[in-house]
């Protein structure tokens, strides 16, 4: 794997982890179905 490929791989991995953690926090913060209406 080239350096560029490795860079993009880590970039995609980091973004995926951040997105997953953010989604998890949002789900934990909105236990009621009504809270989903506030999401963009």
Secondary structure, 3 states (H helix, E strand, C coil): CCHHHHHHHHHHHHHHHHHHHHHHHHHHHCCCHHHHHHCC
